[in-house]
């Protein structure tokens, strides 16, 4: 333990320093200095001279309202676009692909009247094709 005279000497030395660092009188160690807070995220310039603070805050509020409005409009448009989207399962896709293939084969069979596996413009018989398909 330090005597009162030594503590007085330490306190006197602390008061004489230019930086005014605080030290523990018993141990002579520098006291803990926590770092709190943080600096500003965005540096704001002061408003130009002659600008009313209330007017500046009003304009900021209007800008914020406009941003919120545009964001809400975009959300509504996205929601409407999603409403019109048709979601299908893999089983449904397989069924639809099979139906398409069947329909294409039927139409190809009608257009390939000589059954040689190729559609030739000279040999097409359109009498078998329904009028709404033409």
C-alpha positions in Angstrom: 0.0 0.0 0.0 1.1 3.5 -0.8 1.3 6.0 1.9 -0.8 9.1 1.8 2.3 11.1 0.9 3.0 8.9 -2.1 -0.7 9.2 -3.2 -0.4 13.0 -2.8 2.7 13.0 -5.0 0.9 10.9 -7.7 -2.2 13.2 -7.6 0.1 16.2 -7.8 1.9 14.7 -10.8 -1.5 14.0 -12.5 -2.6 17.5 -12.1 0.6 18.9 -13.6 0.4 16.9 -16.8 -0.7 18.7 -19.9 -3.1 16.0 -21.1 -4.8 15.7 -17.7 -4.6 11.9 -17.8 -6.2 10.3 -14.8 -4.3 7.7 -12.9 -5.3 5.3 -10.1 -3.8 6.8 -7.0 -3.1 3.4 -5.5 -1.5 1.6 -8.5 -0.4 4.6 -10.5 -2.0 3.1 -13.7 -4.0 5.0 -16.1 -7.8 4.7 -15.5 -10.0 2.9 -18.0 -11.5 5.2 -20.7 -14.3 3.4 -22.6 -15.0 4.4 -26.2 -18.7 5.1 -26.5 -20.8 6.2 -29.4 -19.8 6.5 -33.0 -19.3 9.2 -35.5 -22.1 10.3 -37.8 -22.8 7.9 -40.7 -23.3 10.7 -43.2 -21.6 14.1 -43.0 -24.2 16.8 -43.5 -23.3 20.2 -44.7 -24.8 23.1 -42.9 -27.6 24.7 -44.9 -26.8 27.8 -47.0 -27.1 31.1 -45.3 -30.6 32.5 -45.6 -32.2 29.0 -45.6 -34.8 28.5 -42.9 -34.3 25.3 -40.9 -38.1 24.7 -40.9 -38.2 25.0 -44.7 -35.2 22.6 -45.0 -37.0 20.0 -42.7 -40.2 20.5 -44.7 -38.4 19.8 -48.0 -36.7 16.7 -46.4 -40.2 15.5 -45.3 -41.6 16.0 -48.8 -38.6 14.0 -50.3 -39.2 11.2 -47.8 -42.9 11.1 -48.7 -42.2 11.0 -52.4 -39.7 8.1 -51.9 -42.3 6.2 -49.8 -45.0 6.8 -52.4 -42.8 5.5 -55.3 -41.8 2.5 -53.3 -45.5 1.7 -52.5 -46.4 2.1 -56.2 -43.6 -0.3 -57.1 -44.8 -2.8 -54.5 -48.4 -2.7 -55.9 -47.1 -3.2 -59.4 -45.0 -6.2 -58.4 -48.0 -7.6 -56.5 -50.3 -7.3 -59.5 -47.6 -8.9 -61.7 -47.4 -11.8 -59.3 -51.2 -12.2 -59.3 -51.2 -12.9 -63.0 -48.4 -15.4 -62.8 -49.5 -19.0 -63.2 -47.7 -21.5 -61.0 -47.6 -25.1 -62.1 -46.1 -28.3 -60.7 -43.9 -30.7 -62.5 -46.7 -33.1 -63.0 -48.8 -30.4 -64.7 -45.9 -29.6 -67.0 -45.6 -33.2 -67.9 -49.3 -33.5 -68.7 -49.2 -30.3 -70.8 -46.1 -31.4 -72.7 -47.7 -34.8 -73.5 -50.8 -33.0 -74.8 -48.8 -30.6 -76.9 -46.8 -33.5 -78.4 -50.0 -35.4 -79.1 -51.5 -32.3 -80.8 -48.4 -31.7 -82.9 -48.2 -35.3 -84.0 -51.9 -35.1 -85.1 -51.3 -31.9 -87.1 -48.1 -33.3 -88.6 -50.1 -36.5 -89.6 -52.7 -34.4 -91.3 -50.1 -32.3 -93.2 -48.0 -35.4 -94.1 -50.6 -36.9 -96.4 -48.2 -39.3 -98.2 -46.8 -40.6 -94.8 -43.1 -40.3 -95.8 -42.1 -38.4 -92.6 -41.6 -35.1 -94.4 -44.1 -32.3 -95.2 -43.8 -31.3 -98.8 -45.8 -28.3 -100.1 -46.9 -30.1 -103.3 -48.4 -33.0 -101.4 -50.2 -31.3 -98.5 -53.9 -32.2 -98.2 -55.6 -29.6 -96.1 -59.0 -31.1 -96.4 -58.4 -33.1 -93.1 -57.5 -29.9 -91.2 -60.2 -28.1 -89.3 -60.9 -24.6 -90.5 -60.2 -23.0 -87.1 -56.6 -24.3 -87.1 -55.9 -22.7 -90.5 
